[in-house]
Amino acid sequence: MELLGGAVHSDLTAEVEVTRRERSYHAHIILRGPNGFGERYIEDQRCDVLADSVAVLIALSIPPPARSDTPTKLALIIRPEARASFGALPRLATGIGGAIAVEGVASLRLELHGAYFFPQSSTFAGTSLGGRFQLVTAGANLCRTWSFGRVHAGPCVGAQLHHVRASGFGGDVQLPGSTSWWGPTLRLFAGVQLWSFLSVHVWVEGMVAVSRPQFVFSDLGELHRVSAVALQASAGPEVRF
C-alpha cells in the first residue's frame, strides 16, 4: 500500500512462503491474476530486505488502474419535428421546426432549435373584426440524458424567444405589427433508439413568459393576450453523425 500510494484495488492474489536456511532467507512467491499465473523465487541474507523485495515484486505485478484517457467523441444530432403550441396564439397552433444538438460530454446535450407555426385568425364574437397571427420561435436547451437500453430520457432547462406578426382585418384601418417576448423553459424528453444513427424523440415543454403582450383594437378592446405559461409538444426523428 505504501509503494502504490494508498489502498490497493486489484484482482491479483499473491501467496508467499518464506523459509530460513543456514545463512539466508528464501521466498517462494506465487502470483495469480486476470492475466495469468506467475512464480518467483527471491533470496537474501537479511529478512527485512527480503520482505521489502517481496513487497516491491507484488507492487510491480499489480496492473495499473484503467485510465479513461480515451478522447471524448462528440455526436452531432439533427432533428426535424412537428410541433404544437398552446398559449402563445389565440388557439392551438401547429407548425414545423428543427433542432441541432451536440452531446457526448458527461451525458449532457446542448441543443438549439427553432420553429415556424402556421398562421391563424381570430375574431371578436359576433363580428367580422379580428386579427391574423403568425408565430416563429427560437431557443436553446441544456439537457441531462439517462439511457435504459434503447430508451433514453431526461430533463432540459433553457430559454425560448417568441416572435409574432399580427395584422387586423374587418375594419376601416388595418395596421400590421409585431412583438417579441421570451421566457425560461423546462422540458422533458424521451427517445427510442431504432439504429445507431436513428432514433425517434418526443418532448413536452413549458415556458414562463417574462412579459405578456396584448393585441388590442382601440374600439373593441383586447383580442388576445399571451398566456403566462405556454405549453409546447413535439415529435420527430433524430439523425446522429
N, C-alpha and C positions, 0 to 999 in steps of 0.2 A: 504493500500500500504506500509506503514511503517513496519507493522508487517511481511509482506511477503517479504520485501526487494526489492521492485520495482513495476513495472507495473503488474497489475493483468489481466490474460487472462483465463477466466472461463465462463462456461455456467450457473453458479449459479446466481439466482435472489433473492435478499433479500429485503423484504418490512418491514419497521419498523414504528410503530405508538407509539409515546410517549405521555403519559398523566400525568398531575400533579395532585396529590391528596394532602390532607391536610398536610401530613408530609413526603411524598416520591414521587418518580417518578417511573412510570411503563412503561415498553417497551413490546410491543407485536410484535414478530418477526415471519415472515413467510418466509420460505426458499423453493425455488423450483429449481430443477436441474435435470440433466440426470438420477440420481439415485433415484429420488422420491421427496416427499413433506415432510416438517417438520415445526413444530410450537413450539415456545419457549416463555416463559414469564420471564422477569428479573425485579427486583425491587431494588431500592437503595434510600437512603435519599439525596444523592448528585447527581446532574445532570451530572457533569463531570465524576464521577465514573461510572454512568450508561452508558454513552456514550462509555467509554473505554471498559466496559464489553460487550456491543453490538459489538464493533469492533473485540474483541477477538473471540466472538462466530462466527461471519461471517468468520473471517480468518481461524478458525479451520474447518469450514464447506466446504471451498473451496478444492476440491480434488487436490492433488499434480500433477504437470505436469508428463505426461507419460515419463518414463525413457527407453532409448534404451540400457539397460544393458544386453540384451539377447546375449549370446555368438555368435560370428560370425561363421557361418557354411561355411567351405571351401568345394569347389567341385573339385574333380579330374576328368579330362577330357582326354580321349584318342581318337585320330582321325587317322585312316588310310586314305590315299589320293592318288589320281592320279595327277601327276604333268607334267607341260610343261615349258620349259625354252628356252629363246632366248637371244643370246649374249655371252654365255659362250663357246659354241661349234660352229663349222662352220655352222651348220644348226640347225633348231628347234629340241630340244631334248625332249624326253618324258621319264617318269620314274614313280617310285612308292616311296612313303615316308610315314612318320608318324609323329605325334606330341603328346606331353603330356603337359597338361596345368593345372594350378591351378587358380581358381577365387573365388570371394566371399568377397573381401575387397574393399569397395568404388568403385564398378563396374569396378575393374581392373582385368586384366588377365595376368599372366606370363606364357610364352609358350616356350618350347624347341622343335626343330623339326630337321628332317634330311631326306635325300632323296638319292636314287640311280637312275641314269639315264642310259638307255640302250646304249651300245656302238654304235658309228657311225664312218664312214670313210669318208675321203675327199682326193681328188687327185688334182694335178695341171692340168690345162686344157690341153687336148690333150696328156696326158701321163698316164702311169700306176703307177707313183710315187706319194706316198701320205702318210697319217698317219691315225692311228686308235686312237680314243679318248674315254675315259671313265670318267664320271663326278660323284662325290659324293658331297653333300652339308650338312652343319650343321649350325644351327643358333639359335638365341633367340630373343624373342619379348616381349614388354610390351604393352598391348592393353587397350583401354578405350571402354567400351561397353554401348550402349544405347539400350533399349528394346521398341518395339512398338507392343504390343500384342504378337503374336507368332514370330514376326520378331525381330532379334537383329543384330546390325551392329556397326561398329566403325573403328577407325584408330589404327595402331600399329607403333611403332618405334623399331628398333633393329639393329642387325648386323648379317652378314652371312659369312661363310667361304666356299670357293670353292676349291676343290682339283681335279686335272685332271691327269690321267695317259695317256701317249701317246707313240706310237711306230710307227716308219716308216716302209714302205714296198715298194717293187718295185725296190730297189737299191741294190748295192753290200753289203753295210753295213747297218744293222738295229740296231739302238740304242734306246732302250726304255728309258723313263724318266718320271718325274712327277714334278708338280709345284702346288703351292697353292697361293691364294690371298683372300682378304676379303674386305668388304666394309659396310657402313651403309645402312640400308634399311628403306623403308616406305611402309606400307601395308594397304590396305583397305579390310575389310571382311564383309560378310553378311551371316546370317543363318536363317533357318526356323525351329521352334520347332515342331516336329511331336508328341512326347510324352514327359513326364517329364524327361526321361532319354536319349532320342534320338533326334538329330537334324541333318540337312544337311547344310554343310558350303561350301562356295566358297570364294576365295580371289584372289587378284592380288597384285603384289609386284614389286617394283623397287629397284635395288641395284646399288650404285655408286662404281665402282671398285677403290680401293686405288692405285693399281698397275695394269698394263695391260701386262701380259706375252705374249710372241711371240713364235710361233712354226715355226722354220726356218730350211730349208735344205740348207746346205752350198753352193751347186752348183746352186740351183734354187731360193733361197730366202725364203720369208715369205709365209708359207702355211695358217696360221691362227693367228689372234691377238684378244685377248679378247676385247669385246666391253666396252666402258667407262660406259655404263649403261646396265645392264642385267635385263630383264623382266621375271617374273615367274607368273604362274597361277596354281591354284589347286582347287580340289573339292573332297569332301568326307564326310562320316557320322561321327558324334561325339557321343560318348557314355559317359554319365555323371554318376559318382559314388558319 
